[in-house]
Amino acid sequence: MDTKALNARKRARRLAMQAIYQWQLSASELSEIEKQFQEQEDYNKVDKKYFSELIQNIVKNNRELTELLASQADRPVKDIDPVERSILYIALYELKHRKDIPFKAVLNEAVNLTKKFGALEGYKYVNGILDKAAKKLRAIEIK
């Protein structure tokens, strides 16, 4: 993947994190949230297809992703910071359903997003959860 495509995908993850965060905290329909993000000025710099894939599939598979997160977390999922929870949902979705993305790239993207948008030391927590999840979901790739 070229640099421009990688940057567009990074932006898609960032917007997806914001959209999932908004979806968790509001009673808004996902279609309304997606429309709001599509109307943003910098939306044309985003991998639109990937943004849509992330938010649609994270909402559709939310129960599965929440159970996976709960199995890796040291606290109830509802007690995880909503920004970090949004990032974890994206990364867990990618680990489980996007085997074309190397697990190290998934973890790196999640940690970087958390450093930028999460709590001060939140990236350590996110990394710990994802490291455990990767060992379970990508055991063959890690060996």
C-alpha positions as CSV (number, residue, x, y, z in Angstrom):
1,M,0.0,0.0,0.0
2,D,1.4,3.4,-0.9
3,T,1.9,6.3,1.6
4,K,-1.1,8.2,0.4
5,A,-3.4,5.1,0.8
6,L,-1.8,4.4,4.3
7,N,-2.5,8.0,5.4
8,A,-6.1,7.8,4.1
9,R,-6.5,4.6,6.1
10,K,-5.0,6.3,9.2
11,R,-7.5,9.1,8.8
12,A,-10.3,6.6,8.3
13,R,-9.4,5.0,11.7
14,R,-9.3,8.3,13.4
15,L,-12.7,9.3,12.1
16,A,-14.1,5.8,12.8
17,M,-12.8,6.2,16.4
18,Q,-14.7,9.5,16.7
19,A,-17.9,8.0,15.1
20,I,-17.8,4.9,17.4
21,Y,-17.3,7.2,20.4
22,Q,-20.3,9.3,19.4
23,W,-22.4,6.2,18.7
24,Q,-21.6,4.8,22.2
25,L,-22.4,8.0,24.0
26,S,-25.5,9.1,22.0
27,A,-28.7,7.5,21.1
28,S,-28.1,8.6,17.5
29,E,-28.6,6.3,14.6
30,L,-25.3,5.1,13.0
31,S,-26.5,6.4,9.6
32,E,-26.9,9.9,11.0
33,I,-23.5,9.8,12.6
34,E,-21.9,8.5,9.4
35,K,-23.6,11.3,7.4
36,Q,-22.3,13.9,9.8
37,F,-18.7,12.7,9.3
38,Q,-19.2,12.5,5.5
39,E,-20.1,16.2,5.6
40,Q,-16.8,17.2,7.3
41,E,-14.3,19.3,5.3
42,D,-11.5,16.8,5.4
43,Y,-13.6,13.7,4.6
44,N,-12.3,13.6,1.0
45,K,-8.8,12.8,2.5
46,V,-10.2,9.6,4.2
47,D,-10.4,6.1,2.9
48,K,-14.1,6.4,2.7
49,K,-14.7,2.7,2.0
50,Y,-12.6,1.7,5.0
51,F,-14.3,4.2,7.3
52,S,-17.7,2.9,6.4
53,E,-16.5,-0.7,6.8
54,L,-15.2,0.0,10.3
55,I,-18.2,1.7,11.7
56,Q,-20.8,-0.5,10.1
57,N,-19.1,-3.7,11.1
58,I,-18.1,-2.6,14.6
59,V,-21.7,-1.7,15.3
60,K,-23.0,-4.9,13.6
61,N,-20.5,-7.1,15.5
62,N,-20.6,-5.1,18.7
63,R,-21.7,-8.0,20.9
64,E,-18.9,-10.2,19.6
65,L,-16.3,-7.4,20.0
66,T,-17.5,-6.5,23.5
67,E,-17.3,-10.2,24.6
68,L,-13.8,-10.4,23.1
69,L,-12.8,-7.2,24.9
70,A,-14.3,-8.4,28.2
71,S,-12.3,-11.6,27.9
72,Q,-9.1,-9.6,27.7
73,A,-9.8,-6.7,30.1
74,D,-9.2,-6.4,33.8
75,R,-12.4,-4.4,34.4
76,P,-16.0,-4.3,33.1
77,V,-16.1,-3.0,29.5
78,K,-18.4,-0.2,30.5
79,D,-15.7,1.1,32.9
80,I,-13.1,1.4,30.1
81,D,-12.7,5.0,28.9
82,P,-15.0,5.5,25.9
83,V,-12.3,6.9,23.7
84,E,-10.0,3.9,24.5
85,R,-12.9,1.5,24.1
86,S,-13.6,2.9,20.6
87,I,-10.0,2.4,19.7
88,L,-10.0,-1.1,21.1
89,Y,-13.2,-2.0,19.1
90,I,-11.4,-0.9,15.9
91,A,-8.3,-2.8,16.7
92,L,-10.1,-5.9,17.8
93,Y,-12.2,-5.8,14.7
94,E,-9.1,-5.6,12.6
95,L,-7.3,-8.4,14.4
96,K,-10.3,-10.7,14.1
97,H,-11.7,-9.8,10.6
98,R,-8.9,-8.1,8.7
99,K,-6.1,-10.7,8.5
100,D,-4.6,-8.7,5.6
101,I,-3.5,-6.1,8.1
102,P,-0.4,-7.3,10.0
103,F,-1.0,-7.5,13.7
104,K,1.9,-5.2,14.5
105,A,0.3,-2.5,12.3
106,V,-3.0,-2.9,14.1
107,L,-1.3,-2.5,17.5
108,N,0.8,0.4,16.4
109,E,-2.1,2.3,14.9
110,A,-4.2,1.7,18.1
111,V,-1.4,2.8,20.4
112,N,-0.7,5.9,18.3
113,L,-4.5,6.9,18.3
114,T,-4.6,6.3,22.1
115,K,-1.5,8.5,22.7
116,K,-3.2,11.3,20.7
117,F,-6.8,11.0,22.0
118,G,-6.8,8.7,25.1
119,A,-5.9,9.3,28.7
120,L,-2.2,10.1,29.6
121,E,-1.1,6.5,30.2
122,G,-4.1,4.9,28.3
123,Y,-1.9,3.6,25.5
124,K,-0.2,1.2,27.9
125,Y,-3.6,-0.3,28.8
126,V,-4.7,-0.5,25.2
127,N,-1.4,-2.1,24.2
128,G,-1.7,-4.7,27.0
129,I,-5.2,-5.7,25.9
130,L,-4.3,-5.9,22.3
131,D,-1.1,-7.8,22.9
132,K,-3.2,-10.5,24.7
133,A,-5.9,-10.5,22.0
134,A,-3.3,-10.7,19.2
135,K,-1.7,-13.8,20.8
136,K,-5.2,-15.4,20.8
137,L,-6.5,-14.2,17.4
138,R,-3.2,-14.2,15.4
139,A,-1.2,-17.0,17.1
140,I,0.0,-18.3,13.7
141,E,1.1,-14.9,12.5
142,I,3.0,-14.1,15.8
143,K,5.0,-17.4,15.6
